[in-house]
Amino acid sequence: MLTVFRKEITTFFSTLTGYVVIIVFLAVNSLFMWVFKGNLNVLDNGHANLDTLFIMAPWIFLFLVPAITMRVFAEEKRSGTLELLLTQPIPEIHIVLAKFFASLALILFSLLPTLVYYYSVHRLGSPPGNLDSGGIWGSYVGLFFLAAVYASVGIFISSLTDNQIISFIVAVLISFFLYTGFDLMTSMDLFGNLDNMLLRLGISEHYKSIRRGVIDTRDIIYFLSVISIFLIATRFVLQSRKW
């Protein structure tokens, strides 16, 4: 498992993928936070917080995370190395987890530099340090789990095809539905008393809950459950290649 993990990390940073993901994530967030005029600009809105980061990041990750995961199995299938990998004495779930954790590592590398934003806003507060640190750290936890769901979706879709472009597009669409689709459905008021339950099936509701700074075990269980479903489904796809 560790060997596959190292291989994936090396692959990310031996090509432009890893660098592009980190640079694009930081550049887009920085532009909205510090350059573009408007309510999202920290200097314009007059509030010492990182709301802009946590509003924009789920949408940026919606495209960047599938860009990370689109090749993890699709490229292996296209090049014919997946069969070789599956013949090794490694359980399929270990292969899946290794690729998943490698994707999470790259996501974490993308988030770490944003601590500079936290320091900057911390210093800009009046007085310095006058900000909701609990809410910010809760938002970081929520954002990481949200990106982890995107990664699990992307890895599952990548296991279904040898075309990276198809993998990317389908992963974006499914992640988009999980993030905002249930909200849109409940806004139509079509399901009556079931609307609240339907709303809880979406990522957005649980992400917003964690952003309040309170880590609710129900939200953590939700994220872990969705991630597990897609990773187990990926394992099933890999096992089916041996039938």
C-alpha atoms as an extended CHARMM CRD file, in Angstrom:
* protein
*
       243  EXT
         1         1  MET       CA              0.0000000000        0.0000000000        0.0000000000  PROA      1               0.0000000000
         2         2  LEU       CA              2.8140000000        2.3950000000        0.9090000000  PROA      2               0.0000000000
         3         3  THR       CA              4.5450000000        1.6500000000       -2.4010000000  PROA      3               0.0000000000
         4         4  VAL       CA              1.4270000000        2.5660000000       -4.3940000000  PROA      4               0.0000000000
         5         5  PHE       CA              0.9660000000        5.6990000000       -2.2720000000  PROA      5               0.0000000000
         6         6  ARG       CA              4.5500000000        6.8280000000       -2.9490000000  PROA      6               0.0000000000
         7         7  LYS       CA              4.1510000000        6.0760000000       -6.6640000000  PROA      7               0.0000000000
         8         8  GLU       CA              1.0280000000        8.2470000000       -6.8610000000  PROA      8               0.0000000000
         9         9  ILE       CA              2.6420000000       11.1570000000       -4.9990000000  PROA      9               0.0000000000
        10        10  THR       CA              5.7120000000       10.9160000000       -7.2310000000  PROA      10              0.0000000000
        11        11  THR       CA              3.5060000000       10.8670000000      -10.3270000000  PROA      11              0.0000000000
        12        12  PHE       CA              1.6030000000       13.9500000000       -9.1880000000  PROA      12              0.0000000000
        13        13  PHE       CA              4.7680000000       15.9730000000       -8.7650000000  PROA      13              0.0000000000
        14        14  SER       CA              6.7750000000       14.5260000000      -11.6520000000  PROA      14              0.0000000000
        15        15  THR       CA              4.1830000000       16.0170000000      -13.9950000000  PROA      15              0.0000000000
        16        16  LEU       CA              2.4730000000       19.4030000000      -13.9280000000  PROA      16              0.0000000000
        17        17  THR       CA             -0.6660000000       18.0600000000      -12.2430000000  PROA      17              0.0000000000
        18        18  GLY       CA              0.3320000000       18.6540000000       -8.6450000000  PROA      18              0.0000000000
        19        19  TYR       CA              1.8510000000       22.0660000000       -9.2470000000  PROA      19              0.0000000000
        20        20  VAL       CA             -1.0210000000       23.2770000000      -11.4190000000  PROA      20              0.0000000000
        21        21  VAL       CA             -3.6260000000       22.2190000000       -8.8490000000  PROA      21              0.0000000000
        22        22  ILE       CA             -1.8660000000       24.0280000000       -6.0040000000  PROA      22              0.0000000000
        23        23  ILE       CA             -1.0820000000       27.1590000000       -8.0190000000  PROA      23              0.0000000000
        24        24  VAL       CA             -4.5880000000       27.4730000000       -9.5160000000  PROA      24              0.0000000000
        25        25  PHE       CA             -6.2570000000       26.9080000000       -6.1390000000  PROA      25              0.0000000000
        26        26  LEU       CA             -4.1390000000       29.5710000000       -4.4350000000  PROA      26              0.0000000000
        27        27  ALA       CA             -4.2810000000       32.0170000000       -7.3460000000  PROA      27              0.0000000000
        28        28  VAL       CA             -8.0760000000       31.9740000000       -7.7480000000  PROA      28              0.0000000000
        29        29  ASN       CA             -8.6960000000       32.3100000000       -4.0160000000  PROA      29              0.0000000000
        30        30  SER       CA             -6.1220000000       35.0970000000       -3.7220000000  PROA      30              0.0000000000
        31        31  LEU       CA             -7.6630000000       37.0520000000       -6.5710000000  PROA      31              0.0000000000
        32        32  PHE       CA            -11.1340000000       36.9730000000       -5.0210000000  PROA      32              0.0000000000
        33        33  MET       CA             -9.8750000000       37.6650000000       -1.5120000000  PROA      33              0.0000000000
        34        34  TRP       CA             -7.4100000000       40.4660000000       -2.1810000000  PROA      34              0.0000000000
        35        35  VAL       CA             -7.6250000000       41.7660000000       -5.7810000000  PROA      35              0.0000000000
        36        36  PHE       CA            -11.1280000000       41.6770000000       -7.2700000000  PROA      36              0.0000000000
        37        37  LYS       CA            -13.3650000000       44.4010000000       -5.8700000000  PROA      37              0.0000000000
        38        38  GLY       CA            -16.6220000000       43.4400000000       -4.1970000000  PROA      38              0.0000000000
        39        39  ASN       CA            -18.0980000000       41.8420000000       -1.1030000000  PROA      39              0.0000000000
        40        40  LEU       CA            -15.7630000000       38.8600000000       -1.3540000000  PROA      40              0.0000000000
        41        41  ASN       CA            -12.7200000000       41.1110000000       -1.0610000000  PROA      41              0.0000000000
        42        42  VAL       CA            -11.4580000000       41.0260000000        2.5320000000  PROA      42              0.0000000000
        43        43  LEU       CA            -10.3010000000       44.6340000000        2.4270000000  PROA      43              0.0000000000
        44        44  ASP       CA            -13.5950000000       45.8530000000        0.9400000000  PROA      44              0.0000000000
        45        45  ASN       CA            -16.0610000000       44.0500000000        3.2010000000  PROA      45              0.0000000000
        46        46  GLY       CA            -14.4160000000       45.3110000000        6.3770000000  PROA      46              0.0000000000
        47        47  HSD       CA            -14.6830000000       42.0160000000        8.2800000000  PROA      47              0.0000000000
        48        48  ALA       CA            -11.6970000000       40.0140000000        9.5270000000  PROA      48              0.0000000000
        49        49  ASN       CA            -12.7030000000       36.5250000000        8.3820000000  PROA      49              0.0000000000
        50        50  LEU       CA            -11.9400000000       33.8930000000        5.7810000000  PROA      50              0.0000000000
        51        51  ASP       CA            -15.4860000000       33.5050000000        4.4870000000  PROA      51              0.0000000000
        52        52  THR       CA            -14.3440000000       34.1230000000        0.9120000000  PROA      52              0.0000000000
        53        53  LEU       CA            -11.9700000000       31.1560000000        1.0320000000  PROA      53              0.0000000000
        54        54  PHE       CA            -14.6310000000       28.7980000000        2.3520000000  PROA      54              0.0000000000
        55        55  ILE       CA            -17.2620000000       30.0580000000       -0.0920000000  PROA      55              0.0000000000
        56        56  MET       CA            -15.0250000000       29.7960000000       -3.1610000000  PROA      56              0.0000000000
        57        57  ALA       CA            -12.9610000000       26.6990000000       -2.3140000000  PROA      57              0.0000000000
        58        58  PRO       CA            -15.7820000000       24.1080000000       -2.7130000000  PROA      58              0.0000000000
        59        59  TRP       CA            -16.4150000000       25.4020000000       -6.2500000000  PROA      59              0.0000000000
        60        60  ILE       CA            -12.7210000000       25.5020000000       -7.1280000000  PROA      60              0.0000000000
        61        61  PHE       CA            -12.1760000000       22.0070000000       -5.7470000000  PROA      61              0.0000000000
        62        62  LEU       CA            -15.2050000000       20.8780000000       -7.7560000000  PROA      62              0.0000000000
        63        63  PHE       CA            -12.9570000000       21.0960000000      -10.8340000000  PROA      63              0.0000000000
        64        64  LEU       CA             -9.4790000000       20.6460000000       -9.3820000000  PROA      64              0.0000000000
        65        65  VAL       CA            -10.1080000000       17.4380000000       -7.4280000000  PROA      65              0.0000000000
        66        66  PRO       CA            -11.5210000000       15.5630000000      -10.4720000000  PROA      66              0.0000000000
        67        67  ALA       CA             -8.4740000000       16.8490000000      -12.3550000000  PROA      67              0.0000000000
        68        68  ILE       CA             -6.3240000000       15.1070000000       -9.7330000000  PROA      68              0.0000000000
        69        69  THR       CA             -8.2610000000       11.8430000000       -9.7160000000  PROA      69              0.0000000000
        70        70  MET       CA             -9.1860000000       11.4930000000      -13.3830000000  PROA      70              0.0000000000
        71        71  ARG       CA             -5.9780000000        9.6240000000      -14.2050000000  PROA      71              0.0000000000
        72        72  VAL       CA             -5.4860000000        7.4250000000      -11.1290000000  PROA      72              0.0000000000
        73        73  PHE       CA             -7.1660000000        4.3660000000      -12.6670000000  PROA      73              0.0000000000
        74        74  ALA       CA             -8.0470000000        5.5820000000      -16.1760000000  PROA      74              0.0000000000
        75        75  GLU       CA             -4.3920000000        5.9950000000      -17.1160000000  PROA      75              0.0000000000
        76        76  GLU       CA             -3.5250000000        2.6070000000      -15.5770000000  PROA      76              0.0000000000
        77        77  LYS       CA             -6.2480000000        0.9880000000      -17.6850000000  PROA      77              0.0000000000
        78        78  ARG       CA             -5.2360000000        2.8210000000      -20.8430000000  PROA      78              0.0000000000
        79        79  SER       CA             -1.5670000000        1.8640000000      -20.5000000000  PROA      79              0.0000000000
        80        80  GLY       CA             -2.3240000000       -1.7060000000      -19.4590000000  PROA      80              0.0000000000
        81        81  THR       CA             -0.5280000000       -1.4350000000      -16.0920000000  PROA      81              0.0000000000
        82        82  LEU       CA             -3.6950000000       -1.9520000000      -14.0380000000  PROA      82              0.0000000000
        83        83  GLU       CA             -3.7360000000       -5.6990000000      -14.7570000000  PROA      83              0.0000000000
        84        84  LEU       CA             -0.1170000000       -5.8960000000      -13.6470000000  PROA      84              0.0000000000
        85        85  LEU       CA             -0.9440000000       -4.0030000000      -10.4690000000  PROA      85              0.0000000000
        86        86  LEU       CA             -3.9000000000       -6.2750000000       -9.7120000000  PROA      86              0.0000000000
        87        87  THR       CA             -1.7210000000       -9.3880000000      -10.0260000000  PROA      87              0.0000000000
        88        88  GLN       CA              0.4720000000       -8.1560000000       -7.1760000000  PROA      88              0.0000000000
        89        89  PRO       CA             -0.1450000000       -9.5870000000       -3.6740000000  PROA      89              0.0000000000
        90        90  ILE       CA             -1.9450000000       -6.4100000000       -2.6050000000  PROA      90              0.0000000000
        91        91  PRO       CA             -5.6370000000       -6.4100000000       -1.6400000000  PROA      91              0.0000000000
        92        92  GLU       CA             -7.7490000000       -4.2610000000       -3.9650000000  PROA      92              0.0000000000
        93        93  ILE       CA             -8.9060000000       -2.0980000000       -1.0660000000  PROA      93              0.0000000000
        94        94  HSD       CA             -5.2680000000       -1.2440000000       -0.2740000000  PROA      94              0.0000000000
        95        95  ILE       CA             -4.7470000000       -0.0820000000       -3.8460000000  PROA      95              0.0000000000
        96        96  VAL       CA             -7.8860000000        2.0490000000       -3.6480000000  PROA      96              0.0000000000
        97        97  LEU       CA             -6.9120000000        3.5370000000       -0.2870000000  PROA      97              0.0000000000
        98        98  ALA       CA             -3.3590000000        4.2710000000       -1.4330000000  PROA      98              0.0000000000
        99        99  LYS       CA             -4.6030000000        6.2550000000       -4.4100000000  PROA      99              0.0000000000
       100       100  PHE       CA             -7.2490000000        7.9510000000       -2.2630000000  PROA      100             0.0000000000
       101       101  PHE       CA             -4.7600000000        9.0220000000        0.4140000000  PROA      101             0.0000000000
       102       102  ALA       CA             -2.3310000000       10.2440000000       -2.2470000000  PROA      102             0.0000000000
       103       103  SER       CA             -5.1080000000       12.4560000000       -3.6380000000  PROA      103             0.0000000000
       104       104  LEU       CA             -5.8780000000       13.6890000000       -0.1190000000  PROA      104             0.0000000000
       105       105  ALA       CA             -2.2050000000       14.5080000000        0.4030000000  PROA      105             0.0000000000
       106       106  LEU       CA             -2.2220000000       16.7500000000       -2.6530000000  PROA      106             0.0000000000
       107       107  ILE       CA             -5.4010000000       18.4360000000       -1.4140000000  PROA      107             0.0000000000
       108       108  LEU       CA             -3.7220000000       19.0100000000        1.9460000000  PROA      108             0.0000000000
       109       109  PHE       CA             -0.6950000000       20.5110000000        0.1930000000  PROA      109             0.0000000000
       110       110  SER       CA             -3.1080000000       22.9140000000       -1.5070000000  PROA      110             0.0000000000
       111       111  LEU       CA             -4.6960000000       23.9630000000        1.7830000000  PROA      111             0.0000000000
       112       112  LEU       CA             -1.5530000000       24.4400000000        3.8560000000  PROA      112             0.0000000000
       113       113  PRO       CA             -0.3960000000       27.6460000000        2.1080000000  PROA      113             0.0000000000
       114       114  THR       CA             -3.7860000000       29.2290000000        2.8450000000  PROA      114             0.0000000000
       115       115  LEU       CA             -2.6600000000       29.4780000000        6.4720000000  PROA      115             0.0000000000
       116       116  VAL       CA             -0.9570000000       32.6380000000        5.2350000000  PROA      116             0.0000000000
       117       117  TYR       CA             -4.4690000000       34.0170000000        4.6920000000  PROA      117             0.0000000000
       118       118  TYR       CA             -5.3230000000       33.1710000000        8.2850000000  PROA      118             0.0000000000
       119       119  TYR       CA             -2.2340000000       34.9820000000        9.5590000000  PROA      119             0.0000000000
       120       120  SER       CA             -2.9680000000       38.0120000000        7.3570000000  PROA      120             0.0000000000
       121       121  VAL       CA             -6.5930000000       38.2990000000        8.4930000000  PROA      121             0.0000000000
       122       122  HSD       CA             -5.4940000000       37.6920000000       12.0780000000  PROA      122             0.0000000000
       123       123  ARG       CA             -3.1880000000       40.7160000000       11.8370000000  PROA      123             0.0000000000
       124       124  LEU       CA             -5.7970000000       42.8460000000       10.0340000000  PROA      124             0.0000000000
       125       125  GLY       CA             -8.3480000000       42.4480000000       12.8240000000  PROA      125             0.0000000000
       126       126  SER       CA             -9.1220000000       45.3960000000       15.0470000000  PROA      126             0.0000000000
       127       127  PRO       CA             -7.6520000000       44.6780000000       17.5040000000  PROA      127             0.0000000000
       128       128  PRO       CA             -5.2980000000       42.0970000000       15.9280000000  PROA      128             0.0000000000
       129       129  GLY       CA             -6.5890000000       38.6040000000       16.5260000000  PROA      129             0.0000000000
       130       130  ASN       CA            -10.2310000000       39.6750000000       16.6320000000  PROA      130             0.0000000000
       131       131  LEU       CA            -11.6760000000       36.8470000000       14.5300000000  PROA      131             0.0000000000
       132       132  ASP       CA            -13.6570000000       33.6600000000       14.9960000000  PROA      132             0.0000000000
       133       133  SER       CA            -10.8210000000       31.1230000000       15.1020000000  PROA      133             0.0000000000
       134       134  GLY       CA            -13.1740000000       28.2790000000       16.0620000000  PROA      134             0.0000000000
       135       135  GLY       CA            -15.3340000000       28.8710000000       13.0100000000  PROA      135             0.0000000000
       136       136  ILE       CA            -12.2650000000       29.0880000000       10.7730000000  PROA      136             0.0000000000
       137       137  TRP       CA            -10.7430000000       25.8190000000       11.9750000000  PROA      137             0.0000000000
       138       138  GLY       CA            -14.1380000000       24.1530000000       11.7360000000  PROA      138             0.0000000000
       139       139  SER       CA            -14.4090000000       25.4060000000        8.1680000000  PROA      139             0.0000000000
       140       140  TYR       CA            -11.0020000000       23.9300000000        7.3520000000  PROA      140             0.0000000000
       141       141  VAL       CA            -12.1480000000       20.5500000000        8.6830000000  PROA      141             0.0000000000
       142       142  GLY       CA            -15.3630000000       20.7610000000        6.6610000000  PROA      142             0.0000000000
       143       143  LEU       CA            -13.5190000000       21.7970000000        3.5050000000  PROA      143             0.0000000000
       144       144  PHE       CA            -11.0800000000       18.9040000000        3.8370000000  PROA      144             0.0000000000
       145       145  PHE       CA            -13.9130000000       16.3920000000        4.2300000000  PROA      145             0.0000000000
       146       146  LEU       CA            -15.7690000000       17.9630000000        1.2950000000  PROA      146             0.0000000000
       147       147  ALA       CA            -12.6820000000       17.6100000000       -0.9100000000  PROA      147             0.0000000000
       148       148  ALA       CA            -12.2770000000       14.0230000000        0.3280000000  PROA      148             0.0000000000
       149       149  VAL       CA            -15.7960000000       13.2300000000       -0.9260000000  PROA      149             0.0000000000
       150       150  TYR       CA            -14.9040000000       14.7520000000       -4.3010000000  PROA      150             0.0000000000
       151       151  ALA       CA            -11.7580000000       12.5890000000       -4.3600000000  PROA      151             0.0000000000
       152       152  SER       CA            -13.6760000000        9.3920000000       -3.5860000000  PROA      152             0.0000000000
       153       153  VAL       CA            -16.1550000000       10.1940000000       -6.3690000000  PROA      153             0.0000000000
       154       154  GLY       CA            -13.3490000000       10.9410000000       -8.8240000000  PROA      154             0.0000000000
       155       155  ILE       CA            -11.4880000000        7.7210000000       -8.0130000000  PROA      155             0.0000000000
       156       156  PHE       CA            -14.6520000000        5.6740000000       -8.4690000000  PROA      156             0.0000000000
       157       157  ILE       CA            -15.4180000000        7.2200000000      -11.8530000000  PROA      157             0.0000000000
       158       158  SER       CA            -11.7850000000        6.8140000000      -12.9300000000  PROA      158             0.0000000000
       159       159  SER       CA            -12.0670000000        3.0750000000      -12.2250000000  PROA      159             0.0000000000
       160       160  LEU       CA            -14.9670000000        2.8210000000      -14.6820000000  PROA      160             0.0000000000
       161       161  THR       CA            -13.2430000000        4.2050000000      -17.7830000000  PROA      161             0.0000000000
       162       162  ASP       CA             -9.8970000000        4.4570000000      -19.5300000000  PROA      162             0.0000000000
       163       163  ASN       CA            -10.7010000000        7.9480000000      -20.8340000000  PROA      163             0.0000000000
       164       164  GLN       CA             -9.4420000000       10.6980000000      -18.5380000000  PROA      164             0.0000000000
       165       165  ILE       CA            -11.6700000000       13.3750000000      -20.0820000000  PROA      165             0.0000000000
       166       166  ILE       CA            -14.8100000000       11.3080000000      -19.5100000000  PROA      166             0.0000000000
       167       167  SER       CA            -13.6200000000       10.5630000000      -15.9790000000  PROA      167             0.0000000000
       168       168  PHE       CA            -13.1490000000       14.2870000000      -15.3040000000  PROA      168             0.0000000000
       169       169  ILE       CA            -16.5160000000       15.3930000000      -16.7090000000  PROA      169             0.0000000000
       170       170  VAL       CA            -18.5850000000       12.6950000000      -14.9990000000  PROA      170             0.0000000000
       171       171  ALA       CA            -16.8030000000       13.2320000000      -11.6720000000  PROA      171             0.0000000000
       172       172  VAL       CA            -17.5010000000       16.9730000000      -11.8680000000  PROA      172             0.0000000000
       173       173  LEU       CA            -21.1870000000       16.3590000000      -12.6010000000  PROA      173             0.0000000000
       174       174  ILE       CA            -21.6730000000       13.8630000000       -9.7760000000  PROA      174             0.0000000000
       175       175  SER       CA            -19.7390000000       16.0260000000       -7.3010000000  PROA      175             0.0000000000
       176       176  PHE       CA            -21.8020000000       19.0380000000       -8.3640000000  PROA      176             0.0000000000
       177       177  PHE       CA            -25.0100000000       17.1190000000       -7.7500000000  PROA      177             0.0000000000
       178       178  LEU       CA            -23.8380000000       15.9320000000       -4.3290000000  PROA      178             0.0000000000
       179       179  TYR       CA            -22.8470000000       19.4710000000       -3.3600000000  PROA      179             0.0000000000
       180       180  THR       CA            -25.8150000000       21.4600000000       -4.5990000000  PROA      180             0.0000000000
       181       181  GLY       CA            -28.2880000000       19.1100000000       -6.2740000000  PROA      181             0.0000000000
       182       182  PHE       CA            -30.2590000000       18.2170000000       -3.1500000000  PROA      182             0.0000000000
       183       183  ASP       CA            -30.4880000000       21.9100000000       -2.2230000000  PROA      183             0.0000000000
       184       184  LEU       CA            -31.9770000000       22.6850000000       -5.6340000000  PROA      184             0.0000000000
       185       185  MET       CA            -34.4610000000       19.8190000000       -5.3550000000  PROA      185             0.0000000000
       186       186  THR       CA            -35.7130000000       20.8920000000       -1.9230000000  PROA      186             0.0000000000
       187       187  SER       CA            -35.9890000000       24.5220000000       -3.0520000000  PROA      187             0.0000000000
       188       188  MET       CA            -38.6900000000       23.3930000000       -5.4950000000  PROA      188             0.0000000000
       189       189  ASP       CA            -40.7860000000       22.1820000000       -2.5480000000  PROA      189             0.0000000000
       190       190  LEU       CA            -41.8090000000       19.0100000000       -4.3670000000  PROA      190             0.0000000000
       191       191  PHE       CA            -41.3980000000       16.4910000000       -1.5630000000  PROA      191             0.0000000000
       192       192  GLY       CA            -43.2560000000       18.0950000000        1.3380000000  PROA      192             0.0000000000
       193       193  ASN       CA            -42.2090000000       16.6500000000        4.6800000000  PROA      193             0.0000000000
       194       194  LEU       CA            -39.3510000000       14.7730000000        3.0540000000  PROA      194             0.0000000000
       195       195  ASP       CA            -37.5630000000       17.9790000000        2.0510000000  PROA      195             0.0000000000
       196       196  ASN       CA            -35.5750000000       18.2390000000        5.2750000000  PROA      196             0.0000000000
       197       197  MET       CA            -34.4050000000       14.6290000000        5.0460000000  PROA      197             0.0000000000
       198       198  LEU       CA            -33.5190000000       15.1070000000        1.3830000000  PROA      198             0.0000000000
       199       199  LEU       CA            -31.5510000000       18.2390000000        2.2390000000  PROA      199             0.0000000000
       200       200  ARG       CA            -29.4440000000       16.2700000000        4.7160000000  PROA      200             0.0000000000
       201       201  LEU       CA            -28.3550000000       13.9320000000        1.9180000000  PROA      201             0.0000000000
       202       202  GLY       CA            -26.3540000000       16.7300000000        0.2670000000  PROA      202             0.0000000000
       203       203  ILE       CA            -22.7910000000       17.7790000000        1.0890000000  PROA      203             0.0000000000
       204       204  SER       CA            -23.6460000000       21.4620000000        1.3390000000  PROA      204             0.0000000000
       205       205  GLU       CA            -25.8610000000       21.1370000000        4.4230000000  PROA      205             0.0000000000
       206       206  HSD       CA            -23.1950000000       19.2550000000        6.3860000000  PROA      206             0.0000000000
       207       207  TYR       CA            -20.4250000000       21.5620000000        5.1740000000  PROA      207             0.0000000000
       208       208  LYS       CA            -22.3940000000       24.5980000000        6.3380000000  PROA      208             0.0000000000
       209       209  SER       CA            -22.9890000000       22.9120000000        9.6880000000  PROA      209             0.0000000000
       210       210  ILE       CA            -19.2660000000       22.3460000000       10.3110000000  PROA      210             0.0000000000
       211       211  ARG       CA            -18.4860000000       25.9020000000        9.1800000000  PROA      211             0.0000000000
       212       212  ARG       CA            -20.3250000000       27.1840000000       12.2360000000  PROA      212             0.0000000000
       213       213  GLY       CA            -17.3750000000       25.9720000000       14.2740000000  PROA      213             0.0000000000
       214       214  VAL       CA            -19.1490000000       23.0430000000       15.9290000000  PROA      214             0.0000000000
       215       215  ILE       CA            -17.8860000000       19.6100000000       14.9050000000  PROA      215             0.0000000000
       216       216  ASP       CA            -21.0320000000       17.4920000000       15.0070000000  PROA      216             0.0000000000
       217       217  THR       CA            -20.4460000000       13.7320000000       14.9210000000  PROA      217             0.0000000000
       218       218  ARG       CA            -23.4520000000       13.3880000000       12.5990000000  PROA      218             0.0000000000
       219       219  ASP       CA            -21.6690000000       15.5070000000        9.9940000000  PROA      219             0.0000000000
       220       220  ILE       CA            -18.4430000000       13.5070000000       10.3530000000  PROA      220             0.0000000000
       221       221  ILE       CA            -20.3700000000       10.2290000000       10.0540000000  PROA      221             0.0000000000
       222       222  TYR       CA            -22.0930000000       11.5690000000        6.9200000000  PROA      222             0.0000000000
       223       223  PHE       CA            -18.8110000000       12.4470000000        5.2030000000  PROA      223             0.0000000000
       224       224  LEU       CA            -17.1340000000        9.1800000000        6.1950000000  PROA      224             0.0000000000
       225       225  SER       CA            -20.1650000000        7.2130000000        5.0030000000  PROA      225             0.0000000000
       226       226  VAL       CA            -20.2560000000        8.8400000000        1.5640000000  PROA      226             0.0000000000
       227       227  ILE       CA            -16.4990000000        8.3980000000        1.1660000000  PROA      227             0.0000000000
       228       228  SER       CA            -16.7440000000        4.7380000000        2.1950000000  PROA      228             0.0000000000
       229       229  ILE       CA            -19.5660000000        4.0520000000       -0.2590000000  PROA      229             0.0000000000
       230       230  PHE       CA            -17.5600000000        5.3080000000       -3.2370000000  PROA      230             0.0000000000
       231       231  LEU       CA            -14.3180000000        3.6180000000       -2.1450000000  PROA      231             0.0000000000
       232       232  ILE       CA            -16.0760000000        0.2850000000       -1.6110000000  PROA      232             0.0000000000
       233       233  ALA       CA            -17.7410000000        0.6910000000       -5.0070000000  PROA      233             0.0000000000
       234       234  THR       CA            -14.2920000000        1.2880000000       -6.5330000000  PROA      234             0.0000000000
       235       235  ARG       CA            -12.9910000000       -1.8810000000       -4.8930000000  PROA      235             0.0000000000
       236       236  PHE       CA            -15.9530000000       -3.7760000000       -6.3530000000  PROA      236             0.0000000000
       237       237  VAL       CA            -15.1220000000       -2.4570000000       -9.8440000000  PROA      237             0.0000000000
       238       238  LEU       CA            -11.5120000000       -3.6200000000       -9.5060000000  PROA      238             0.0000000000
       239       239  GLN       CA            -12.5680000000       -7.0400000000       -8.2490000000  PROA      239             0.0000000000
       240       240  SER       CA            -14.9850000000       -7.4180000000      -11.1630000000  PROA      240             0.0000000000
       241       241  ARG       CA            -12.0300000000       -7.3010000000      -13.5780000000  PROA      241             0.0000000000
       242       242  LYS       CA            -10.9510000000      -10.6910000000      -12.2150000000  PROA      242             0.0000000000
       243       243  TRP       CA            -14.2860000000      -12.3850000000      -12.8830000000  PROA      243             0.0000000000
